[in-house]
Amino acid sequence: MGTEPILVTGAGGGSQGGTGRTVAEALLRAGLPVRAFVHRDDGRAAGLKDLGAEIVVGDLREITSVLPALEGVRRAYFTYPVTAGMLDATAVFAAAARANEVERVVAVSQLGSAHNAGTPHMRRHWVAEQVLDRAEIGAVHLRAAVFFENLRVAIGDRGELALPLGSADTVLPLIAADDVADVAAGVLRTADPVDPVLWLAGEIRTTGAAAAALGVPYVDVDPERWAESARSIYRDEVTVEHLTQLWTMFAAIGSGHELFQVTESIERYAGHPPRTLGATER
């Protein structure tokens, strides 16, 4: 790798895992130049600047923000929260990256990404993968399992894991957001060829076992009731739609352990075994 900056989007972090922030910090610790793309120039951006990052403020859906941000960049990390605008942002990023002759883009996707996936947002991620691939910018898609953080948000201060997951025997493929970030940083650092799709699952647990690992009981709730309460937590209809359908999809799959497995990509690119639920408080 040369001395070109690595662009990291979502670098300010957020409530849905904050992988961009962790990727930026990991690259900076490795002595690599980072251009941190943030939505607001606030205290989080100032913290990255103190670590040595170049700060760029903009909107990922706006070509006039993204095109100059990618100038001189050969590698980039692309992530977008579970909210409206993901496909707009992907199209803008793909066009800007192609125009700037970017050689590798590491993009966060979802484990079940497919044209016929079980939630609209999974299907949108599949479309986003196609857009990035057709831009010929060396896209590497991280198809990540359910973030541990989603379970922690669901618990909040209620003292129970109340989700529409059906039986306590329902199986969940899980991963720590930090493991996703560590894999992304590893892929951005390596000069070796990387497969265009990396599946990321760090732990397979039943819902009951996941709740126990977090020190709370599991309580099954009606999907509509959960969605109603989730609106006050997430304050975003796309997030609530996706998560409601995700949980009910897993409930329908039930105890199908054979459908999921821990993937070797975490240890290969992060350089450590997957983190375990209950031992990853940040």
Contacts in CASP RR format, 6 or more apart in sequence:
PFRMAT RR
TARGET T0000
AUTHOR 0000-0000-0000
METHOD contacts of the structure
MODEL  1
MGTEPILVTGAGGGSQGGTGRTVAEALLRAGLPVRAFVHRDDGRAAGLKD
LGAEIVVGDLREITSVLPALEGVRRAYFTYPVTAGMLDATAVFAAAARAN
EVERVVAVSQLGSAHNAGTPHMRRHWVAEQVLDRAEIGAVHLRAAVFFEN
LRVAIGDRGELALPLGSADTVLPLIAADDVADVAAGVLRTADPVDPVLWL
AGEIRTTGAAAAALGVPYVDVDPERWAESARSIYRDEVTVEHLTQLWTMF
AAIGSGHELFQVTESIERYAGHPPRTLGATER
1 32 0 8 1.000
1 74 0 8 1.000
1 75 0 8 1.000
1 189 0 8 1.000
1 191 0 8 1.000
2 74 0 8 1.000
3 33 0 8 1.000
4 33 0 8 1.000
4 72 0 8 1.000
4 73 0 8 1.000
4 74 0 8 1.000
4 75 0 8 1.000
5 33 0 8 1.000
5 34 0 8 1.000
5 35 0 8 1.000
5 54 0 8 1.000
5 72 0 8 1.000
5 73 0 8 1.000
6 27 0 8 1.000
6 32 0 8 1.000
6 33 0 8 1.000
6 34 0 8 1.000
6 35 0 8 1.000
6 73 0 8 1.000
6 75 0 8 1.000
6 76 0 8 1.000
6 77 0 8 1.000
6 188 0 8 1.000
7 35 0 8 1.000
7 37 0 8 1.000
7 56 0 8 1.000
7 69 0 8 1.000
7 70 0 8 1.000
7 73 0 8 1.000
7 75 0 8 1.000
7 76 0 8 1.000
7 77 0 8 1.000
8 20 0 8 1.000
8 23 0 8 1.000
8 24 0 8 1.000
8 27 0 8 1.000
8 34 0 8 1.000
8 35 0 8 1.000
8 36 0 8 1.000
8 37 0 8 1.000
8 76 0 8 1.000
8 77 0 8 1.000
9 20 0 8 1.000
9 37 0 8 1.000
9 60 0 8 1.000
9 76 0 8 1.000
9 77 0 8 1.000
9 78 0 8 1.000
9 79 0 8 1.000
9 80 0 8 1.000
9 93 0 8 1.000
10 18 0 8 1.000
10 19 0 8 1.000
10 20 0 8 1.000
10 21 0 8 1.000
10 37 0 8 1.000
10 38 0 8 1.000
10 39 0 8 1.000
10 79 0 8 1.000
11 20 0 8 1.000
11 21 0 8 1.000
11 23 0 8 1.000
11 24 0 8 1.000
11 34 0 8 1.000
11 36 0 8 1.000
11 37 0 8 1.000
11 38 0 8 1.000
11 45 0 8 1.000
11 48 0 8 1.000
11 53 0 8 1.000
12 18 0 8 1.000
12 20 0 8 1.000
12 21 0 8 1.000
12 24 0 8 1.000
12 36 0 8 1.000
12 38 0 8 1.000
12 39 0 8 1.000
12 44 0 8 1.000
12 45 0 8 1.000
12 48 0 8 1.000
13 19 0 8 1.000
13 20 0 8 1.000
13 21 0 8 1.000
13 44 0 8 1.000
14 21 0 8 1.000
14 81 0 8 1.000
15 149 0 8 1.000
15 153 0 8 1.000
16 81 0 8 1.000
16 82 0 8 1.000
16 147 0 8 1.000
16 149 0 8 1.000
16 150 0 8 1.000
16 239 0 8 1.000
17 147 0 8 1.000
17 149 0 8 1.000
17 177 0 8 1.000
18 177 0 8 1.000
18 181 0 8 1.000
19 79 0 8 1.000
19 108 0 8 1.000
19 177 0 8 1.000
19 180 0 8 1.000
19 181 0 8 1.000
19 184 0 8 1.000
20 77 0 8 1.000
20 79 0 8 1.000
20 181 0 8 1.000
20 184 0 8 1.000
21 44 0 8 1.000
21 48 0 8 1.000
22 177 0 8 1.000
22 178 0 8 1.000
22 181 0 8 1.000
22 182 0 8 1.000
22 185 0 8 1.000
23 77 0 8 1.000
23 181 0 8 1.000
23 184 0 8 1.000
23 185 0 8 1.000
23 188 0 8 1.000
24 34 0 8 1.000
24 36 0 8 1.000
24 48 0 8 1.000
24 51 0 8 1.000
24 53 0 8 1.000
25 48 0 8 1.000
25 51 0 8 1.000
26 181 0 8 1.000
26 182 0 8 1.000
26 185 0 8 1.000
26 186 0 8 1.000
27 34 0 8 1.000
27 185 0 8 1.000
27 188 0 8 1.000
27 189 0 8 1.000
28 34 0 8 1.000
28 48 0 8 1.000
28 51 0 8 1.000
28 52 0 8 1.000
28 53 0 8 1.000
30 185 0 8 1.000
30 189 0 8 1.000
32 189 0 8 1.000
33 54 0 8 1.000
34 48 0 8 1.000
34 52 0 8 1.000
34 53 0 8 1.000
34 54 0 8 1.000
35 53 0 8 1.000
35 54 0 8 1.000
35 56 0 8 1.000
35 69 0 8 1.000
35 73 0 8 1.000
36 45 0 8 1.000
36 48 0 8 1.000
36 49 0 8 1.000
36 53 0 8 1.000
36 54 0 8 1.000
36 55 0 8 1.000
36 56 0 8 1.000
37 56 0 8 1.000
37 57 0 8 1.000
37 58 0 8 1.000
37 60 0 8 1.000
37 66 0 8 1.000
37 69 0 8 1.000
38 44 0 8 1.000
38 45 0 8 1.000
38 48 0 8 1.000
38 55 0 8 1.000
38 56 0 8 1.000
38 57 0 8 1.000
38 58 0 8 1.000
39 57 0 8 1.000
39 58 0 8 1.000
39 59 0 8 1.000
40 57 0 8 1.000
41 55 0 8 1.000
41 57 0 8 1.000
45 55 0 8 1.000
45 57 0 8 1.000
48 55 0 8 1.000
49 55 0 8 1.000
56 65 0 8 1.000
56 68 0 8 1.000
56 69 0 8 1.000
58 65 0 8 1.000
58 66 0 8 1.000
58 69 0 8 1.000
59 65 0 8 1.000
60 66 0 8 1.000
60 80 0 8 1.000
60 89 0 8 1.000
60 92 0 8 1.000
60 93 0 8 1.000
61 85 0 8 1.000
61 88 0 8 1.000
61 89 0 8 1.000
61 92 0 8 1.000
62 92 0 8 1.000
63 92 0 8 1.000
63 95 0 8 1.000
63 96 0 8 1.000
66 92 0 8 1.000
66 93 0 8 1.000
66 96 0 8 1.000
67 96 0 8 1.000
67 99 0 8 1.000
67 100 0 8 1.000
69 96 0 8 1.000
70 76 0 8 1.000
70 96 0 8 1.000
70 97 0 8 1.000
70 99 0 8 1.000
70 100 0 8 1.000
70 102 0 8 1.000
71 100 0 8 1.000
72 100 0 8 1.000
73 100 0 8 1.000
73 102 0 8 1.000
74 101 0 8 1.000
74 102 0 8 1.000
74 103 0 8 1.000
74 104 0 8 1.000
75 102 0 8 1.000
75 103 0 8 1.000
75 104 0 8 1.000
75 105 0 8 1.000
75 106 0 8 1.000
75 188 0 8 1.000
76 93 0 8 1.000
76 97 0 8 1.000
76 102 0 8 1.000
76 104 0 8 1.000
76 105 0 8 1.000
76 106 0 8 1.000
77 105 0 8 1.000
77 106 0 8 1.000
77 107 0 8 1.000
77 184 0 8 1.000
77 188 0 8 1.000
78 90 0 8 1.000
78 93 0 8 1.000
78 105 0 8 1.000
78 106 0 8 1.000
78 107 0 8 1.000
78 108 0 8 1.000
78 132 0 8 1.000
79 107 0 8 1.000
79 108 0 8 1.000
80 86 0 8 1.000
80 89 0 8 1.000
80 90 0 8 1.000
80 108 0 8 1.000
81 239 0 8 1.000
82 121 0 8 1.000
82 236 0 8 1.000
82 238 0 8 1.000
82 239 0 8 1.000
82 242 0 8 1.000
82 243 0 8 1.000
83 236 0 8 1.000
83 238 0 8 1.000
83 239 0 8 1.000
84 236 0 8 1.000
84 238 0 8 1.000
86 121 0 8 1.000
86 124 0 8 1.000
86 125 0 8 1.000
86 128 0 8 1.000
87 124 0 8 1.000
87 127 0 8 1.000
87 128 0 8 1.000
87 131 0 8 1.000
90 107 0 8 1.000
90 128 0 8 1.000
90 131 0 8 1.000
90 132 0 8 1.000
91 131 0 8 1.000
93 105 0 8 1.000
93 132 0 8 1.000
94 131 0 8 1.000
94 132 0 8 1.000
94 134 0 8 1.000
94 135 0 8 1.000
94 137 0 8 1.000
95 135 0 8 1.000
97 105 0 8 1.000
97 135 0 8 1.000
97 137 0 8 1.000
98 135 0 8 1.000
98 136 0 8 1.000
98 137 0 8 1.000
102 137 0 8 1.000
102 138 0 8 1.000
103 137 0 8 1.000
103 138 0 8 1.000
104 137 0 8 1.000
104 138 0 8 1.000
104 139 0 8 1.000
104 140 0 8 1.000
104 187 0 8 1.000
104 188 0 8 1.000
104 194 0 8 1.000
105 132 0 8 1.000
105 137 0 8 1.000
105 138 0 8 1.000
105 139 0 8 1.000
105 140 0 8 1.000
106 139 0 8 1.000
106 140 0 8 1.000
106 142 0 8 1.000
106 184 0 8 1.000
106 187 0 8 1.000
106 188 0 8 1.000
107 128 0 8 1.000
107 129 0 8 1.000
107 132 0 8 1.000
107 139 0 8 1.000
107 140 0 8 1.000
107 141 0 8 1.000
107 142 0 8 1.000
108 142 0 8 1.000
108 144 0 8 1.000
108 180 0 8 1.000
108 184 0 8 1.000
109 125 0 8 1.000
109 126 0 8 1.000
109 128 0 8 1.000
109 129 0 8 1.000
109 141 0 8 1.000
109 142 0 8 1.000
109 143 0 8 1.000
109 144 0 8 1.000
110 117 0 8 1.000
110 121 0 8 1.000
110 122 0 8 1.000
110 125 0 8 1.000
110 143 0 8 1.000
110 144 0 8 1.000
111 143 0 8 1.000
111 144 0 8 1.000
111 145 0 8 1.000
111 146 0 8 1.000
111 173 0 8 1.000
111 199 0 8 1.000
111 200 0 8 1.000
111 201 0 8 1.000
112 118 0 8 1.000
112 122 0 8 1.000
112 143 0 8 1.000
113 122 0 8 1.000
113 125 0 8 1.000
113 126 0 8 1.000
113 129 0 8 1.000
113 141 0 8 1.000
113 143 0 8 1.000
114 122 0 8 1.000
114 123 0 8 1.000
114 126 0 8 1.000
115 123 0 8 1.000
115 126 0 8 1.000
115 127 0 8 1.000
116 123 0 8 1.000
117 123 0 8 1.000
117 125 0 8 1.000
117 126 0 8 1.000
118 245 0 8 1.000
118 249 0 8 1.000
119 241 0 8 1.000
119 242 0 8 1.000
119 245 0 8 1.000
119 246 0 8 1.000
119 249 0 8 1.000
120 241 0 8 1.000
120 242 0 8 1.000
120 245 0 8 1.000
121 238 0 8 1.000
121 241 0 8 1.000
121 242 0 8 1.000
122 242 0 8 1.000
122 246 0 8 1.000
129 139 0 8 1.000
129 141 0 8 1.000
129 197 0 8 1.000
132 139 0 8 1.000
132 141 0 8 1.000
133 139 0 8 1.000
133 196 0 8 1.000
138 196 0 8 1.000
139 196 0 8 1.000
140 187 0 8 1.000
140 194 0 8 1.000
140 195 0 8 1.000
140 196 0 8 1.000
140 197 0 8 1.000
140 198 0 8 1.000
141 196 0 8 1.000
141 197 0 8 1.000
141 198 0 8 1.000
142 180 0 8 1.000
142 183 0 8 1.000
142 184 0 8 1.000
142 198 0 8 1.000
142 200 0 8 1.000
143 197 0 8 1.000
143 198 0 8 1.000
143 199 0 8 1.000
143 200 0 8 1.000
144 175 0 8 1.000
144 180 0 8 1.000
144 200 0 8 1.000
144 201 0 8 1.000
145 172 0 8 1.000
145 173 0 8 1.000
145 174 0 8 1.000
145 175 0 8 1.000
145 200 0 8 1.000
145 201 0 8 1.000
145 202 0 8 1.000
145 260 0 8 1.000
146 172 0 8 1.000
146 173 0 8 1.000
146 174 0 8 1.000
146 175 0 8 1.000
146 246 0 8 1.000
147 174 0 8 1.000
147 175 0 8 1.000
147 176 0 8 1.000
147 177 0 8 1.000
147 180 0 8 1.000
148 174 0 8 1.000
148 175 0 8 1.000
148 176 0 8 1.000
148 177 0 8 1.000
148 275 0 8 1.000
148 277 0 8 1.000
148 278 0 8 1.000
148 280 0 8 1.000
149 177 0 8 1.000
150 243 0 8 1.000
151 161 0 8 1.000
151 174 0 8 1.000
151 210 0 8 1.000
151 211 0 8 1.000
151 214 0 8 1.000
151 277 0 8 1.000
152 214 0 8 1.000
153 233 0 8 1.000
154 161 0 8 1.000
154 162 0 8 1.000
154 163 0 8 1.000
155 161 0 8 1.000
155 214 0 8 1.000
155 216 0 8 1.000
159 216 0 8 1.000
159 217 0 8 1.000
160 211 0 8 1.000
160 216 0 8 1.000
160 217 0 8 1.000
160 218 0 8 1.000
160 219 0 8 1.000
161 207 0 8 1.000
161 208 0 8 1.000
161 210 0 8 1.000
161 211 0 8 1.000
161 214 0 8 1.000
161 216 0 8 1.000
161 217 0 8 1.000
161 218 0 8 1.000
161 219 0 8 1.000
162 218 0 8 1.000
162 219 0 8 1.000
162 220 0 8 1.000
162 221 0 8 1.000
162 226 0 8 1.000
163 207 0 8 1.000
163 218 0 8 1.000
163 219 0 8 1.000
163 220 0 8 1.000
163 221 0 8 1.000
163 226 0 8 1.000
163 247 0 8 1.000
164 220 0 8 1.000
164 221 0 8 1.000
164 222 0 8 1.000
164 223 0 8 1.000
164 226 0 8 1.000
164 244 0 8 1.000
164 247 0 8 1.000
164 248 0 8 1.000
164 251 0 8 1.000
165 172 0 8 1.000
165 207 0 8 1.000
165 218 0 8 1.000
165 220 0 8 1.000
165 247 0 8 1.000
165 250 0 8 1.000
165 251 0 8 1.000
166 207 0 8 1.000
166 220 0 8 1.000
166 251 0 8 1.000
166 254 0 8 1.000
167 207 0 8 1.000
167 220 0 8 1.000
167 251 0 8 1.000
167 254 0 8 1.000
167 255 0 8 1.000
168 206 0 8 1.000
168 207 0 8 1.000
168 208 0 8 1.000
168 211 0 8 1.000
168 218 0 8 1.000
168 220 0 8 1.000
169 206 0 8 1.000
169 207 0 8 1.000
169 208 0 8 1.000
169 254 0 8 1.000
169 255 0 8 1.000
170 206 0 8 1.000
170 207 0 8 1.000
170 250 0 8 1.000
170 251 0 8 1.000
170 253 0 8 1.000
170 254 0 8 1.000
170 255 0 8 1.000
171 204 0 8 1.000
171 205 0 8 1.000
171 206 0 8 1.000
171 207 0 8 1.000
171 250 0 8 1.000
171 253 0 8 1.000
171 254 0 8 1.000
171 255 0 8 1.000
171 256 0 8 1.000
171 257 0 8 1.000
171 259 0 8 1.000
171 260 0 8 1.000
172 204 0 8 1.000
172 205 0 8 1.000
172 206 0 8 1.000
172 207 0 8 1.000
172 210 0 8 1.000
172 250 0 8 1.000
173 201 0 8 1.000
173 202 0 8 1.000
173 203 0 8 1.000
173 204 0 8 1.000
173 260 0 8 1.000
174 201 0 8 1.000
174 202 0 8 1.000
174 203 0 8 1.000
174 204 0 8 1.000
174 205 0 8 1.000
174 210 0 8 1.000
174 277 0 8 1.000
175 200 0 8 1.000
175 201 0 8 1.000
175 202 0 8 1.000
175 203 0 8 1.000
175 266 0 8 1.000
175 274 0 8 1.000
176 202 0 8 1.000
176 274 0 8 1.000
176 275 0 8 1.000
176 277 0 8 1.000
176 280 0 8 1.000
178 275 0 8 1.000
178 280 0 8 1.000
178 282 0 8 1.000
179 200 0 8 1.000
179 202 0 8 1.000
179 266 0 8 1.000
179 270 0 8 1.000
179 274 0 8 1.000
179 275 0 8 1.000
180 200 0 8 1.000
182 266 0 8 1.000
182 269 0 8 1.000
182 270 0 8 1.000
182 271 0 8 1.000
182 272 0 8 1.000
183 198 0 8 1.000
183 200 0 8 1.000
183 265 0 8 1.000
183 266 0 8 1.000
183 269 0 8 1.000
183 270 0 8 1.000
185 270 0 8 1.000
186 269 0 8 1.000
186 270 0 8 1.000
187 194 0 8 1.000
187 198 0 8 1.000
187 269 0 8 1.000
190 269 0 8 1.000
194 269 0 8 1.000
198 263 0 8 1.000
198 265 0 8 1.000
198 269 0 8 1.000
199 263 0 8 1.000
199 265 0 8 1.000
200 263 0 8 1.000
200 265 0 8 1.000
200 266 0 8 1.000
201 260 0 8 1.000
201 261 0 8 1.000
201 262 0 8 1.000
201 263 0 8 1.000
202 262 0 8 1.000
202 263 0 8 1.000
202 266 0 8 1.000
202 274 0 8 1.000
202 275 0 8 1.000
203 262 0 8 1.000
203 274 0 8 1.000
203 276 0 8 1.000
203 277 0 8 1.000
204 257 0 8 1.000
204 260 0 8 1.000
204 261 0 8 1.000
204 262 0 8 1.000
205 213 0 8 1.000
205 277 0 8 1.000
206 255 0 8 1.000
207 218 0 8 1.000
208 218 0 8 1.000
210 218 0 8 1.000
210 277 0 8 1.000
211 217 0 8 1.000
211 218 0 8 1.000
212 218 0 8 1.000
213 276 0 8 1.000
213 277 0 8 1.000
213 278 0 8 1.000
214 277 0 8 1.000
214 278 0 8 1.000
215 278 0 8 1.000
223 244 0 8 1.000
223 247 0 8 1.000
223 248 0 8 1.000
226 244 0 8 1.000
226 247 0 8 1.000
227 240 0 8 1.000
227 241 0 8 1.000
227 244 0 8 1.000
230 239 0 8 1.000
230 240 0 8 1.000
230 243 0 8 1.000
230 244 0 8 1.000
231 237 0 8 1.000
231 240 0 8 1.000
234 240 0 8 1.000
234 243 0 8 1.000
253 259 0 8 1.000
262 274 0 8 1.000
266 272 0 8 1.000
266 273 0 8 1.000
266 274 0 8 1.000
267 273 0 8 1.000
267 274 0 8 1.000
END
